[in-house]
């Protein structure tokens, strides 16, 4: 049983965000747990690599019906990694999609129509928005990004190392996302209250909790992350 971690290479912002995937692979390989990083500019090569693994973690841009190898902000020249046209590559696979919105359509379709064993994804965007509608500052963006990245790294690494079920992964990921942002925001508020209120870090708790509450799991929840 093998685990492959796809890290998007062609979009700079998601490439930076997804660096935790590389760290997971390095850490687990040091412990003797063979895990492969899939990090190639050619989509055809990435797809071939995905097919080799039983469990695949995907860190990339996504939408309701697609995961992207290259995401065009103008929505004109996307390069798709996975969508309905090639969903068969997920046959007999176990998928963890750290991608926006794929639990709306793609995850369920993969399990009901393409033979995917189990699929964990996010119904909403993995977002940085403020509920009050104010524009996030750079400091706010950096803070919430680190909360997401550190939570994903810690939970995914533990799940692979300890052969968790997907149901346990879902529950722990929900808990750790909320715990991390609350603890870190509270720490900033206690030590630097003016900084906390100036950048509205209270809004980060709402944002991350919303993402955590909208993790969906399709297929067999008792499949193992391995």
N, C-alpha and C positions, 0 to 999 in steps of 0.2 A: 504494500500500500504506500502510495507516495503523495506528497503535497507539492503543488506548484503555485507560486505567487506571481501573478502578472502585475507589473508596475508600468503604468503608462509612461511613454518616453517622449511623445510628440507635442504635448501641451505643457508649457513650462510651469503653470500654476499647479496642475495636478501631479506633475513630475516631482516638484518640491514637496507637495503634501504627501505623496506616496513613498517618500524615502523610508518611512517606518517599515515598509515591506522588505527592503534590503536589510534593515537591522534585524528583523525577525529571522531571516534566512541565515545571516552571519551568526547570530546567537545560537540558533538551534543546531547548525552544523558544527559549531564548537562543542556542543554537547553530544555529538554523534548521531543526531537526528537529521537524516538527509532530507533537505528541502531545497527546491530549485527556484531561483529567481528568473522570471521570464521578462526580459527587458530588451526588446529588439525594435528597431524602427520599421521593420517589414511585417505587415499584418499577417501575411501567409506563414511566415516562420513562427510567429507567436501562436497562431492557431494550431500548427503542428505540435508545438510544445505543450499546449493546453491538453491536447488529446492523449498525451503520455501519462497524465496524472489522474489519480482517483478523486482527490479533493483539490479544488482550485479556488484560490482567493484572487479576486479581481479588484484592483484599485484603479479606477478610471472614471471619466465622465459617463453619465448614463441618463436615460430618459425612460418613460413608461415602457417603450417597446424595443429599446436598443442599448447596447453598451458600445462605447466608441473607442476606436484605436486612435483616431484624431478627431477632435471636436472643433468645428468651425463656429466661432461666435456669431457669424452672420447666417448660420444655418443653411449654407449653400453647398459646402464641400466637405461634409462629414465623411470620415472613413470609418465604417462600421467594423467592430470586432465580432459582435454576436447580435443577431436579431432573428426574426422568424425564418428568414431565408436559409440560415445555416444552424438552426437551433439543434439539429441532430448531433452536433459535436458535444452536446451536454448529455447525451445518452449514457446512462450508468455513471454519471458524474455526481459529485457532491459539491455544491457551489456556495461560496460566501462572497457576495457582491458588495464591496464598499463603493457604491455608485449611487447617484441620485435617482430615485423614483422607479427603479426596475421592479419593485414589488407590486406596482400598479397592474402590470400586464405580463411582463416577460417571465418573471419567476414562476407564477402559476402556470403559464403556458408551457414552460420548460418541463414541469413535473407532470402535467396532465396530457401533453401531446408529444413530448420528445424523449420520454424515458429518463429524465433527470431524477435521481434518487431523492435528493432534497436540495432546497434552495433557500438561503437566508439573504434577505435584501431589505432595502429601505423604501417605504411607501412615499415618503416626502423627500425633498432635497436634503442633503447633509448641509444645512444652511447656517449662515452667519447673521441672518436678518434680525432686526429688533422689532418686537411686537408694537412698540410705540411709533414705528415708522421712521425714526431718526436714522440718518446715514451713519453706518459704523465707522469709527475712527480706525487708523492703522493699528493703534495699540489694542483696541478691542478685537480687531481681526486676528492679530497675532496671538492674543490670549486664548480666544476660542479655538483657533486652529491647533494650538498646542494641546488643549484639552482633548480634542478629537484624536489627534495623532497618538498621544501617549496612551489613551484608553484603548484604542484599537490595537496598538502594539502589545500592550500588556495582556489583554484578553486573548488575542489570537495566538500569541506565543504559548500561553498556558494551555489553551485548548488543544493545540497541536502536540505539545509535549506530553500532555496527560490524557490524550485520546478521549476528550469529552464527547458527549452526545451533542447533536445540534441544538436540542432543546436547552441543555445546560448552557451552551454557548450564547444562545439568545437571551436567556435570563440574566446571565452574568454580564453580558455586554450592556444590557439595559441598565442594570444596577451601577456598573462602573462608570458609564458615561455621566449619569446623574451625580454620583458620589464625587467624581473628579472635579466637575465644574463647581459644585457647591463648596467643596473644601477649599479649592483654590480661590474662588471669588471671596469667600469668607475671610481667608487669610489676607488677601489684598485689602479688604474693607477694614480689618482690624489694624493693619500696619500702615496703610496709606489711604485713609478715608477720602481725602480730597481727590486723589488719583482715581479711586474707585467710582466716585460719583461723577467726576468729570467725563469719564469714558463709559459710564452707564453699564458697568459690569453686571449689574443685576439682570440686565436683559440677556446676558449670555446664559444664565441659568434657565430662563424660559426657552431659549432657542435650542440648547442641547437636550433639555428634557423632552421637548417636542419631537426631536429626532429619535431619541431613545424610545419613546412611547409608540413609535411607528415602524419598529423593526418587525417584519413579517417572515414567517417560516412556512414553506410549502413542502409537501412530500412527507417522507418518513422522519419524524422528529427524533427518532432513536438511532438514526445513522451516526456513525462516529466520525470525528474530524481526524482522518488519517488517510 
